[in-house]
Amino acid sequence: MPDLADGESTEMKGSGAKPYILKNTGGVYSCSCPAWRNQSIGIERRTCKHLRKLRGDAAEEARIGAALPARPVKAADGEGDAGPPLLLAETWDTATDLSGWWMSEKLDGVRAYWDGKQFLSRLGNLFHAPDWFVEGLPDVALDGELWIARKAFQRTVGIVRRQDKNDLWKEVKFLVFDAPGIKDPFERRLEFVRDAFARKKARYADAHPHERCRDLAHLRDELTRVEALGGEGLMLRQPSSAYEVGRSATLLKIKTFRDAEATVIGHQAGAGKHKGRLGALLVRLADGTEFAVGTGFTDKQRAAPPAVGSVITFRYQELSEAGVPRFPSFVGARIDAKPTESTTKPAQLAKENKTVAKSDAPKPSAGKRHFEFVEGTSSKFWEISVSGSSLTTWWGRIGTEGQSKTKTFADAAKAQAEADKLIEEKTGKGYVEK
């Protein structure tokens, strides 16, 4: 394999327009790519896919003195790198009959993929678990959650992202809910997981409990029980289903839906298949919180949406830490309710609505969520906002304006799903919402 002499550098084409610069300075290899620069370990222990491509895995493993993280697999669309080949859940549409499905508690921990030798995050980053923590784990791929307790997500993140393999890992347990390394239907995979941990060879791992869902009443009772204990919700797995890579309707996540009312303050123009009609309603709660409702409408309702100033009923799962309803879906217009009072003057409101209605490019809603990551020399922010079918992100160093990017999806549900995925990825990396 080619290598760099001391003081030598070379260029390597990356995903951007400018090539990355790879250097060897006194035996310390560096790369100008973000993956190398953003690692929170000593520069002498850092590596990246560009250095591995140049020097080879064996040379890099010998240099940094530890096993390298597994190479990330390519994303399904072939663009960029993704994490390990994980099955991802869809949100239950409240219509699918889940009788006979396998039901388990949705854990508020950190998703982890055991590849038979090491733990990888959803993005393919290595979790530095101590040797005693992984002792007894089988040498086949397992899918599970690194978990401490309900409502202990941030504590879990703080421990598993450390790289010093300390004793804090004794608080953590690896709860396994699938075995993608076993190419059998779900029931056989579940049986393998149960048998693997029944012998208690792995002190810090166990099978995550599952039970058959009898009917809708059973589902609601279990959801109520879990949420009363502080749990996030439920996961439902289709019987006899295969382990698919990517998002699949064979795995559904369920949280309690709640109804609420809001006043319409504007109409967001549609895009794509909804171009020329309503994309989303801009609404305001009684406490002044503003956000967009972009799903739940019929074609007829999109053509003739509720008027500005009217009151609607919408359904949502939960409130974000900023007080914004998550997964809001239109239920119907109220004809027996008065709009909530607003501090916005009618003339100003009309002007704002006129501006929004003329725009084909959705603007971010007031429900922007702000996250920060501060550690060592790193001091970064990341923000995200969903408005109708558009998702906008901002990022950069704290104290700077940073940069932004807007992406439009087929509908608001897909935009929100992507936002939830990105938020989970950021918090998994240690970003904290402010």
N, C-alpha and C positions, 0 to 999 in steps of 0.2 A: 504494500500500500504506500502511496506517497506520504511524505511528511514535511514538516517545516523545520529548518535549522534555526538555532537561536538568533533572534532578531529578524527573522524572515516573516513575510506576510503574503497572503494570497486572497483573491476575490472568489466568491461563489454566488451564483445566481439564486435569489430567493423568490418569495411571492411578490415582492414589490418591484418598482422600476429600478431602484439602485441595488447593486450587488452588496452582499455582506462581506466584511473584512475579517479574515481569520489571521491571528498572529501567534507567534511563539516568542515570549519574552522571558528568558531565563528559565525555560521549562514550564512556564505558566501559559497555557493556551487560552486564547480568548476569541470571542466572535462578537460582531456588532449587532447581532440579531436580538430582538426583545427577549426571546426565551433564555438567552445566556445572561443578558444584562439584569433581568428582573429576579434572578434567583437570590434568595436571602441566605446564602452560604458563602464561605470564603472563596475568593476567585480561583484559588488553586484546585478547588474541588468541583468547579462547574464544568459542565459539558452541554452539548446540544446536538441536534440531528446533523448540523452542518459539519461539526468537528468529527462526529462519528462517520459521516460519509467520507470525509477526507482521510482519516487515519484508520478507520475500522473499529469495530466494537471491542475487539480483543486489546488493541493498543490503548483505547480510552479506559477500559476496565482496569488494565494494569496501572495506568497513570493515576486514576483517582482512588484506587484501592478498594473498590466495592462493586457489587453487581450493578450494571446499568439498568435503568428503568426500561421496560419493554417498549419497543417502538410503537408509537401511536398508529392505529389503523387509519386508512383513508376513510373520509366521510362517504356516506352513501351516494352523494351527488358528485363525488370525485374531486370536490374543491376543498383544499386545505387538509389539515390533520384533525382527527377526532380522538376520543379516548378509546378505551377497550370496547369490544362488541357487546354493548348492553341493550337489554330490552327496556323500553321506556313506556310509561303508562299514558293512556288517554283519560279524559275526564268523563265520568258517567253522564249520559244524556237524560237520565231519569226515566227513560222509556224502555231500555233493554231489560228483559226479564233475567234476573240474576239467580234464579232458583237453581240449586245444584252447583253453583260456582264455589271456588275455594276462597274463603274469607280470612283476612288477617288484619291486624292493626297496622296502620301507616305510621312508621317510625320517624321521629324527628331527630334523626342522626345524620351521619355522613355516609353516602353511598360508597361502597368499596367493592372492588372486583379482585378476588384472589385468583391469580393465574397459575397457581400451583407452586409458586416460589415467593411471590411478593404481592403486596396490596397496591392497587392502582386506583386513582380517582376517576371520576367520569371523564376528565380531560386527559387522562393518561399520566398524571403526575404520580410520583412514588410516595407512598406513606411509609415513613421510616419506623415501622413497628419493631420493638425489641425481639430478639431471637426467642426469648421465653414466651412471648405473646403468641407467636406463630407455631410454637412447638405442638405437634400432633395434628396439624391441619393436613388434609389429604392433598396429594399432588395432582389434583384435577381442578378445573376452573369452578369457582363458586361465586355466587352473587349475593350480596347481603349489605348490612348496615353496621358501621361502627357506631355504637350507641351506649350512652350512659344511663339516662333516665328521661322521662317525659319532661319537657320544658328545660332541657339542659343542652340544647343545640349549640349555643355559643361556647359553652365549656368544652363540649366534644371537639368542636373545630379547633379551639385553642390548643388542645392536647395533640390531636392527630397530625396537625401541620408542623409540629416541632420536628427537628431533625437530630436531636441528641439522644433519642431512644431511652428516655428516663422512666422512672417508676410511676409517673402519673398515668401511664397506660394501664395500670392495675385497676383504674376506675372504669375502663372501657371494656365492652364485650362485642364480639363479632357475631351478630345474629344473621343466620343464613336463611334465605327464602327461596333459593333456586340453585340449580347446578347445571349451568350451560355446557359444562364439559361432558355431560351425560346426554347422548342423543336419543332420548326416549320421551314419551308423553309426560306431561307435568306430574301425574301421580307417581310414576316410576322415579322421576327426579326427586320428588318430595320424599319418597321412601328411602332413597339413597342418602339424602341429607340427614334424615332422622336416624338411620342406622349408623351413619358415620360418627354421630355425636352421642349416641346412646352409650357407647363404651367409655365416654369421658376421657378420651386420650388428649383432647384439646381442652385445656383448662379455661381458656378465655373465649371459647366459641360454643355456640349452641344452635339448634334448629329453631327458627322462628315459628311459633304455633299457627296452624291453619285449621279451619273447620268448614264444613259444608254449609252454605247458606240455604236454609230451608225455603224461605219465601220473603216477601217484602217486609212483613211484620218482624221477622227475625233480623233482617238487615237493619231496620230502624232501631230495634232494641239494642243491638250490638253497637251501633253508631252512637246512640245516646250514652251507653255505658262507657265507651272509650273516651268520648269527649268530656264526660263528667269527671273522668280521672285526669284530664289535662292532655289527652292524646290528640293527635292531629286529625284522625279520621280512619278510613278503612281502605284496604286494597282488595280487589276481587280478581281472581284468576280463572279464566275459562277452562273447564275440564278438558283433559286430553290434549291441550294445546302444546305446540312446539315452542321452543325458545327462539323468538325472532330477534333480529338485530334492528334497532330503531323503534320508533313509536308504533304501538300496535293496540288495536281494540280488544285483544285477548287479555290485556291487563288494564284494569280501570281503577282510578282513584276516586274516592267519595268523601265529601265533607258535607256538613249540614248546610242546606240552602235556607236563607232567610229572606223575607219580603220587607220592603221599605218603600217610602214615597219620596219623590223629588220633583222640583219645579223645572220645566224646560226653559232654558235660557238661550238656546241657539240650535241651529241645524248644521251639522257637519256634512259638507258635500261628499258624495260617494266617489269611489274610484274603481277601476276594473269593471266587473260585471254590474256594479251599482252606480256607474258613472251616469250623471244626469238625474239622479234621485238621491234620497237620503242615504248617507253613509253611517251616521251616528247622531244621536241626540246629545247635546251638551246640556247637562243638568246641574242643579244646585240643591244640596241638602239644607235642612233648616239651620244647621250650624255654619253654613257658608261654604262647606266643602264642595268643590266643583270637579266633575269628571265626565267621561263620555260613556254612553250606553250604545253599543253597536251591534248587539245580537238580539235574537228573539222576534224580529219583525217579519211579517209577511211581505210579499211584493206589493200588495195593495197598501199596506201601512207605510212602506218606504216611498211610495208614490204620493201619498197624502198623509204625512206624519202629524203627530200632535202639535198644536200651535204653540208658539213661544208664549210663556205665561201659564200654560196648562200644567196640571199635575199628573204624573204617571206613577204607576206601581212597577217596581223592578225587583228582580230576584238576584241574590248574591250569596257567595259562600261565607265570606268573613271580611273583616276590616284589616287593612294593612296597618303597620305601625304609624303611618301618617294619617290614619282615619279614612282612607279611601276604600270603598267597596271593591272586592276582588271578584272577577267573573260576573259583572253586572249583566243581566239579561232582561229585556223588556217583557212585561207581563200584559199591561194594558193601560189605557188612559182613564183617569178618574173623572167622573162627571159630577161627583158629590163632594169635592174637596176644593178648598181655596189655595192658591199658590202661597208659598212661604214668603215672608217679607225679605226684601233684598236691599242692601245698601247701594246698589247700582241704580242710578237714575234711569227712567224709561228711555230718554233720548239717547243716553250713552249705550244702553243695552241694545237699542234698535240699530245703532251704528255698528256695534260689535257684531251683531247677528248678520247684518248686511255684508260685512267684510268676510265673515266665515262662509256664508252661502255662496259667494262668488269664487271662492278658492277651491281648486281641484286638488290642491296639495294640503292634506290635513295638518293642522298645527298641533303641537303638544298640548295636552290638557293640563289643568292646574294640579293634577295628581302626580307631579314629578316626585320620584323617590331618589334620595341622595345617600350615597355610600362612600366611606373613606377607608383607606388602608394606610396605616402609619406604623412602620417598623424599621428600626435601624436608620438607614439613609433614605428609605422609601417614604414618600408622603404624597399619596395619590387620591384623587376622587373619581367617582363614577356615578352618573345619574341616568335615569331611564324614565320615559314617559310614553304612555299609550293613548292615542286619540283615534277612536274609530279603528280603521284597519291599518293605521300607520304607527310605527314604533320608532322613537328617536332616542339615541344614546349620546351622552356627553362624557368626555374623559380627559384627564390630564393631571398635572401636578397641582396640588392644593395651592391656591393663591394666584393661579393663572386662569385665563379664560378657557383653555383647553380647546378641544375640537369636537365636532358633532357629526352624526350620521343618521339619516332617516331612511327607513325601509318600509315599503308598503306590501301588505299581505292580501290574500284573497278575501278575508273578512276579519272582523274585529276579534273573533274567537281565536283565530290562528295568530294574530298579533299578540294577544294576551298570553297565549300558550308559550310563544317565543320569549316574551318578557319574563314569565315565571322561570323558564329554563335558564335565561341569562342571569337572573337574580340568584338562583340556586348555585350557579357556577361561581359567581362573584363571592357569595357568602362562604362557599366551600373553600375559597382561596384566602379567606380571612378578612374580607371587606365587612365593615360594620355599618348598619344603617343609622343615619343621624336624623 
